[in-house]
Structures are given as structure tokens and as C-alpha cells.
Amino acid sequence: MRILLTNDDGINAPGLAAAEAIAAELAGPDGEVWVVAPAFEQSGVAHAISYTGPTMIAQLGPRRFAAEGSPADCVLAAVSDAMGGLRPDFVLSGVNRGNNSGENAAYSGTLGAAMEAALQGLPAIALSQYLGPRMAGMEDPFDPARRWGAEVVRRLLAAHRTEPDADYQLFYNVNFPPVPTDEVRGLRVAPQGRRRSRGFTVEPFVSPTGRRFLWVRGGAQDAPADPGSDVTLNMEGWISVTPMRADFTCHASLGPLAEALGAPS
């Protein structure tokens, strides 16, 4: 088994080390684990690619590379260059520090890498570890992901069905809950939710030199969301799995919109 790892927190992130442990368990002694990850943190870049400039890549060790680009760039770099023409059996992105449930999914570089892998025709799973006050005192906040990660990935790969003629392959958004490892209740499939609170904002800051800057500020991660959504299930102690694809079309709106516009769909 050949596994490609990437993330958006950077090549030195502790969550990537957690993903490497998960991948090593899955690959076994005869498998291969490749790492192509951003040289620097790329959180919040979503599915961005470095279309207008080059991406520098450096080999740090056997099957280990750092690229000065986005997570999606890293997937492209791996399948087109770093892996020497080899294709991975699947791609793991993460383990992200913080959740990618709800509206966070729209901004996530972790999911951007998984989306790019799916567009390349590869099975892809994004892994994120929700953080919260109930985890205070844990030596390793990624322990729930370490403990459950390999099992969740195995079950997803067994359930995944490649559709050669499909326009958009599925990829999967997995979020581990913000609870101690022994309090994880199990696995649930859930739709993407939306927290009922103000989302991202900006906060002004004036530097000592008098220049004005803006910092992006996130909203409350424990804000309520719809029952049964990924956000709600995570807060209740469940691991959530959300199937996704790169087709942004609101299919339910095609007919009504065509009728309203007098334009056949």
C-alpha cells in the first residue's frame, strides 16, 4: 500500500506526525508512506493553487518533501513530480489542528488538498482534530485521532467505490471530537452544518510604527448548529464523516431557477 500525506499546518506540525503514525499502521511494514507538505503553515487557503508563480520543493529525506505552496500545490507536486510517476493508493490530509466542521470546511486547506486529490482521481480523506476545554490536561491533543484514525480510514476505504465515469469523485471530511479519547462515542455519517453565530471577522491592530493592520478572527467553535450535523455530533462526542465532492452546484435549485428565469435547464 502506498499512501500520500499532506496537510495545511506545515511540514513540522504535530498533527502531521499523528497522520504519519496512522499511515504507518495502515501501510504496514511492506507499504510506503510519502509526505509532501507545505514548508510553512497554509491554514485557511482552501483549494488555492499557486497558478501565477512557481513552487519551490525540497527533499528532506526518503519519501519526504516540503513545498513552498498550498496544500493543493503539494498534491499536484506529489503526483506530477516528487513521487517519480508513482501514484498513491489514497491521500490523507491532516491531522489538522482544530476542526473543519460546518462553515470551516469552506476555508480549509486540509480539505483543499483532499479535493485536489479527488480531482486527480484519487481516494482522499481529510482528518481534523476538534479542540476544546474538555481536552485540557491531555498530554497529546491529537490522541483521539491517533487512536481512532486508522480504523476510520480502513472503514472508509472499504466503503469507497471508485466511479471511473463520474465527473467528480467523492472525498471525505473526518472530524474527531473535542473530548478525551476514552469518551469518544463512535462514528457517525453527517451533513455539513452551520454554526448559528457570527463567523469570521477582522480585528484592527495598529503597529508600533503607526501602521494599521487587520487580523482575521474566528467565531465561537462551540456555537449551536442543526441537530445531526457534523458540528453538533462532534460536540456530542462523535467522530463525524461527511462525504463531499468538488461539484458546487445546488442541484435542488436548478429546476426552480430555470422556471423563474424562463430559461430551460
C-alpha positions in Angstrom: 0.0 0.0 0.0 1.3 3.4 -1.0 -0.1 6.4 1.0 0.5 10.1 0.3 0.3 12.5 3.3 -0.1 16.3 3.3 -1.6 19.0 5.5 -2.1 22.7 5.8 -0.4 23.2 9.2 3.1 22.7 7.7 5.8 20.0 7.4 6.7 20.4 11.1 3.2 20.3 12.6 2.4 17.8 15.3 -0.8 16.8 13.6 1.3 15.6 10.6 3.2 13.3 13.0 -0.1 11.9 14.1 -1.1 11.3 10.5 2.3 9.6 9.9 1.5 7.2 12.8 -1.9 6.5 11.3 -0.4 5.9 7.9 2.3 3.7 9.1 -0.3 1.4 10.8 -2.3 1.3 7.6 0.6 0.7 5.3 2.3 -2.0 7.3 6.0 -3.0 7.1 5.8 -3.5 3.3 4.0 -0.3 2.5 5.2 3.2 1.6 4.3 6.5 3.3 5.1 9.6 1.2 4.9 13.1 2.7 4.6 16.2 0.6 3.6 19.1 2.9 3.8 22.9 2.9 7.1 24.3 4.1 5.1 26.9 6.1 1.6 27.0 7.6 -1.1 27.3 5.0 -4.2 27.3 7.1 -7.3 29.0 5.5 -6.1 28.8 1.9 -8.9 26.4 0.9 -8.3 24.9 -2.6 -5.9 27.6 -3.7 -3.1 26.8 -6.2 0.0 28.8 -7.0 -1.1 29.4 -10.5 0.8 32.7 -11.1 4.2 31.7 -9.7 6.5 28.7 -9.2 6.5 26.4 -6.2 9.9 25.6 -4.7 10.2 22.0 -3.5 12.9 20.4 -1.4 13.5 16.8 -0.4 14.1 16.5 3.3 14.5 12.7 3.5 13.4 9.5 1.9 9.9 10.0 0.5 9.6 13.3 2.4 9.3 16.7 0.7 8.5 20.3 1.7 6.9 22.6 -0.9 6.6 26.4 -0.6 3.0 26.3 -1.7 -0.6 25.5 -0.7 -1.9 22.0 0.3 -3.4 21.6 -3.2 0.0 22.5 -4.7 1.5 19.7 -2.6 -0.8 17.1 -4.0 0.0 18.3 -7.5 3.7 18.3 -6.7 3.5 14.7 -5.4 1.6 13.1 -8.3 3.3 15.1 -11.0 6.9 15.2 -9.7 8.0 14.2 -6.3 6.7 10.6 -6.4 8.6 9.9 -9.7 5.5 8.8 -11.6 4.1 6.6 -8.9 0.5 7.1 -7.8 -0.6 6.7 -4.2 -3.4 4.3 -3.4 -5.0 7.1 -1.4 -4.3 10.5 0.1 -4.6 11.5 3.8 -4.7 15.2 4.6 -4.1 16.3 8.2 -4.4 15.8 11.0 -5.5 19.4 11.2 -5.1 21.3 14.5 -8.7 22.3 15.0 -12.0 21.3 13.4 -13.1 21.6 9.8 -16.7 21.0 10.6 -19.5 23.3 9.5 -18.6 26.5 7.7 -14.9 26.0 8.5 -14.9 23.5 5.6 -15.2 26.3 3.1 -11.9 27.8 4.2 -9.9 24.7 4.9 -6.6 24.0 3.3 -6.8 20.5 4.7 -10.0 19.9 2.7 -8.4 21.8 -0.3 -5.8 19.1 -0.5 -8.3 16.3 -0.3 -10.4 18.0 -3.0 -7.4 18.2 -5.3 -6.6 14.6 -4.8 -10.2 13.7 -5.7 -9.9 15.8 -8.8 -6.8 13.8 -9.6 -8.9 10.6 -9.4 -7.5 9.5 -6.0 -9.4 8.4 -2.9 -8.9 11.1 -0.3 -9.7 11.7 3.4 -9.2 14.9 5.4 -8.6 14.4 9.1 -9.1 17.1 11.7 -9.0 17.1 15.5 -11.6 19.4 17.2 -10.1 21.1 20.2 -11.9 22.3 23.3 -11.8 22.8 27.1 -12.8 19.1 27.8 -9.4 18.2 26.5 -7.5 20.4 28.9 -4.7 18.5 30.6 -4.3 15.9 27.8 -0.6 15.4 27.0 -1.4 14.8 23.3 -4.5 16.7 22.0 -4.3 14.5 18.8 -4.7 11.3 20.8 -8.4 10.8 19.7 -7.3 11.0 16.1 -4.3 8.7 16.7 -6.5 6.1 18.5 -9.4 6.1 16.0 -7.7 7.3 12.8 -6.6 4.0 11.2 -9.9 2.3 12.0 -11.9 5.1 10.5 -9.7 5.2 7.3 -10.0 1.4 6.9 -13.8 1.6 7.1 -14.0 4.4 4.7 -11.7 2.8 2.1 -13.7 -0.4 2.4 -16.9 1.6 1.7 -15.4 3.8 -1.0 -16.5 3.0 -4.5 -14.5 4.5 -7.4 -16.7 5.6 -10.2 -14.5 5.8 -13.4 -17.1 7.7 -15.3 -18.1 10.1 -12.6 -17.3 13.8 -13.2 -16.4 14.3 -9.5 -15.0 11.7 -7.2 -16.0 11.7 -3.5 -13.7 12.7 -0.8 -14.3 12.6 2.9 -14.2 15.1 5.7 -13.5 13.4 9.1 -13.6 15.4 12.3 -12.6 13.9 15.7 -14.5 15.3 18.7 -13.1 17.6 21.4 -13.3 15.0 24.1 -10.8 12.7 25.9 -10.0 9.6 23.9 -12.0 7.3 26.2 -15.1 9.4 25.8 -15.3 9.2 22.0 -18.7 7.6 21.3 -18.0 6.2 17.9 -18.5 7.1 14.2 -21.5 8.9 12.6 -22.1 10.0 9.0 -23.4 13.6 8.9 -24.1 16.5 6.6 -22.0 19.7 6.9 -23.5 22.1 9.4 -23.5 25.8 10.0 -23.0 27.4 13.4 -25.7 29.8 14.4 -23.2 32.6 15.2 -21.2 35.2 13.6 -18.4 33.6 11.5 -15.0 35.0 10.6 -14.4 38.7 11.2 -11.5 41.1 11.1 -10.0 42.9 14.1 -7.9 46.1 13.5 -4.4 46.4 15.0 -2.1 49.4 15.0 1.6 48.6 15.0 4.2 50.5 17.0 5.1 52.3 13.8 1.6 53.6 13.4 0.6 51.3 10.5 -2.9 49.8 10.6 -3.3 46.1 10.1 -6.2 43.7 10.2 -6.2 40.2 11.9 -8.8 37.6 10.9 -10.7 36.4 13.9 -12.7 33.2 14.1 -16.1 32.7 15.6 -17.1 30.6 18.6 -16.5 26.9 17.8 -19.0 25.7 20.3 -21.9 27.7 18.9 -25.0 25.6 18.2 -25.8 24.1 14.8 -28.5 21.9 13.3 -29.2 18.6 15.1 -27.4 15.7 13.3 -24.9 18.0 11.6 -21.1 17.4 11.9 -20.8 20.3 14.3 -23.5 19.0 16.7 -22.3 15.4 16.6 -18.7 16.5 17.3 -19.8 18.5 20.3 -21.7 15.4 21.5 -18.5 13.3 21.3 -19.0 11.6 17.9 -16.5 11.3 15.1 -18.2 12.8 12.0 -17.7 11.7 8.4 -19.1 13.9 5.7 -18.9 12.8 2.0 -18.0 15.7 -0.3 -17.2 16.5 -3.9 -16.0 19.4 -5.9 -19.3 20.0 -7.6 -20.6 23.2 -6.0 -23.9 23.1 -7.9 -27.1 23.4 -5.9 -29.0 20.7 -7.8 -32.2 21.3 -6.0 -32.3 24.9 -7.3 -31.7 24.1 -11.0 -35.3 23.5 -11.9 -36.9 26.3 -9.8 -34.3 28.8 -11.0 -34.8 27.8 -14.7 -38.5 28.2 -14.3 -38.2 31.6 -12.6 -35.8 32.9 -15.3 -37.8 31.4 -18.2 -34.5 29.6 -19.2 -34.7 25.9 -19.7 -32.2 24.0 -17.7 
